[in-house]
Amino acid sequence: MYGGQAPIFILKEGTDRVRGKSAQSNNIAAAKAVADAVRSTLGPKGMDKMLVDSMGDVVITNDGATILKEMDI
């Protein structure tokens, strides 16, 4: 599956690793949060989002991939 090598996991410092039902619940909550963030950008009446980063830079977009990239997902 991985070409004979063990998979490499890169997690941010201070990240907790969970398994089982707790991991499943966390994944569902994360998926709902992402869906809520991009829902209003979809469809023929989709709206733009104005994103402001920690440096004060502003990005206006209605592209889901850009929104996720700026959110550092």
TIVEX-12538 format. One record per atom (N, C-alpha, C): residue in three letters; x, y, z. Coordinates in steps of 0.2 Angstrom, whole numbers, padded with zeros to 4 digits, always signed. Layout:
BEGIN
ALAXYZ/...
// end
This chain:
BEGIN
MET+0004-0006+0000/MET+0000+0000+0000/MET+0004+0006+0000/TYR+0010+0006+0004/TYR+0014+0012+0004/TYR+0021+0011+0001/GLY+0021+0006-0003/GLY+0028+0004-0007/GLY+0033+0001-0002/GLY+0031-0002+0003/GLY+0035-0005+0008/GLY+0038-0001+0013/GLN+0036+0006+0013/GLN+0038+0010+0018/GLN+0032+0012+0023/ALA+0034+0013+0029/ALA+0029+0015+0034/ALA+0027+0022+0032/PRO+0020+0024+0033/PRO+0018+0031+0031/PRO+0021+0036+0036/ILE+0022+0042+0034/ILE+0024+0047+0038/ILE+0019+0052+0039/PHE+0018+0054+0046/PHE+0012+0058+0048/PHE+0016+0065+0050/ILE+0014+0070+0048/ILE+0016+0077+0050/ILE+0011+0080+0053/LEU+0011+0081+0060/LEU+0006+0085+0064/LEU+0009+0091+0067/LYS+0005+0096+0068/LYS+0008+0102+0071/LYS+0009+0101+0078/GLU+0014+0105+0081/GLU+0016+0104+0088/GLU+0010+0105+0092/GLY+0010+0101+0097/GLY+0004+0101+0102/GLY-0002+0098+0100/THR-0002+0095+0094/THR-0008+0091+0092/THR-0009+0084+0095/ASP-0015+0083+0097/ASP-0017+0077+0100/ASP-0019+0072+0095/ARG-0017+0066+0096/ARG-0019+0060+0091/ARG-0025+0056+0094/VAL-0030+0056+0091/VAL-0036+0052+0094/VAL-0038+0046+0089/ARG-0041+0041+0092/ARG-0043+0036+0088/ARG-0050+0034+0089/GLY-0053+0030+0085/GLY-0060+0027+0086/GLY-0065+0032+0085/LYS-0070+0031+0090/LYS-0076+0035+0089/LYS-0075+0043+0090/SER-0070+0044+0094/SER-0068+0051+0096/SER-0065+0054+0089/ALA-0061+0051+0086/ALA-0058+0053+0079/ALA-0064+0054+0074/GLN-0068+0049+0074/GLN-0074+0050+0069/GLN-0078+0056+0071/SER-0080+0057+0077/SER-0084+0063+0079/SER-0080+0070+0077/ASN-0073+0070+0078/ASN-0069+0076+0077/ASN-0069+0077+0069/ASN-0069+0072+0065/ASN-0069+0072+0058/ASN-0076+0075+0055/ILE-0081+0073+0058/ILE-0088+0075+0056/ILE-0088+0082+0058/ALA-0086+0084+0064/ALA-0087+0091+0066/ALA-0082+0096+0061/ALA-0076+0093+0059/ALA-0072+0097+0055/ALA-0075+0098+0048/ALA-0078+0093+0045/ALA-0082+0093+0039/ALA-0088+0098+0039/LYS-0091+0098+0044/LYS-0097+0102+0045/LYS-0094+0110+0045/ALA-0089+0111+0049/ALA-0086+0118+0049/ALA-0084+0120+0042/VAL-0081+0116+0038/VAL-0078+0117+0032/VAL-0084+0119+0027/ALA-0090+0114+0028/ALA-0096+0115+0024/ALA-0099+0122+0025/ASP-0099+0124+0032/ASP-0102+0130+0034/ASP-0098+0136+0031/ALA-0092+0135+0031/ALA-0087+0141+0028/ALA-0088+0142+0021/VAL-0089+0137+0017/VAL-0090+0138+0009/VAL-0097+0138+0007/ARG-0102+0136+0011/ARG-0109+0135+0008/ARG-0111+0141+0005/SER-0110+0147+0007/SER-0113+0153+0005/SER-0110+0155-0002/THR-0104+0152-0004/THR-0101+0154-0010/THR-0103+0149-0016/LEU-0107+0144-0015/LEU-0109+0140-0020/LEU-0116+0142-0023/GLY-0116+0140-0029/GLY-0123+0141-0033/GLY-0123+0147-0037/PRO-0128+0148-0041/PRO-0129+0154-0045/PRO-0129+0161-0041/LYS-0131+0160-0035/LYS-0131+0166-0030/LYS-0126+0166-0025/GLY-0120+0163-0027/GLY-0115+0162-0022/GLY-0112+0169-0021/MET-0110+0170-0015/MET-0107+0176-0012/MET-0100+0176-0011/ASP-0096+0182-0012/ASP-0089+0182-0010/ASP-0088+0182-0003/LYS-0082+0180-0001/LYS-0080+0180+0006/LYS-0074+0185+0007/MET-0074+0189+0012/MET-0068+0193+0013/MET-0064+0190+0019/LEU-0058+0188+0018/LEU-0054+0185+0023/LEU-0048+0189+0025/VAL-0047+0190+0031/VAL-0042+0194+0034/VAL-0037+0190+0038/ASP-0031+0190+0036/ASP-0026+0186+0039/ASP-0023+0190+0045/SER-0019+0186+0049/SER-0016+0189+0055/SER-0012+0196+0054/MET-0009+0196+0048/MET-0005+0202+0046/MET-0010+0208+0043/GLY-0016+0207+0043/GLY-0021+0212+0040/GLY-0022+0212+0033/ASP-0019+0207+0029/ASP-0020+0207+0022/ASP-0027+0204+0021/VAL-0030+0207+0015/VAL-0037+0205+0014/VAL-0037+0201+0007/VAL-0041+0196+0007/VAL-0042+0192+0001/VAL-0050+0191+0000/ILE-0052+0193-0006/ILE-0059+0192-0007/ILE-0060+0187-0013/THR-0064+0182-0011/THR-0064+0176-0016/THR-0071+0172-0015/ASN-0073+0169-0020/ASN-0078+0164-0019/ASN-0076+0157-0021/ASP-0070+0156-0021/ASP-0067+0149-0023/ASP-0065+0145-0016/GLY-0069+0140-0016/GLY-0068+0135-0010/GLY-0061+0133-0008/ALA-0057+0132-0013/ALA-0050+0130-0012/ALA-0046+0136-0009/THR-0047+0142-0012/THR-0043+0147-0009/THR-0045+0149-0002/ILE-0052+0148+0000/ILE-0054+0149+0007/ILE-0051+0144+0011/LEU-0051+0138+0009/LEU-0047+0133+0013/LEU-0040+0134+0014/LYS-0037+0136+0009/LYS-0029+0137+0009/LYS-0028+0143+0014/GLU-0032+0148+0014/GLU-0031+0154+0018/GLU-0033+0152+0025/MET-0037+0148+0026/MET-0039+0145+0033/MET-0034+0141+0036/ASP-0029+0139+0032/ASP-0023+0134+0034/ASP-0026+0128+0037/ILE-0030+0125+0033/ILE-0033+0118+0034/ILE-0028+0113+0032/
// end
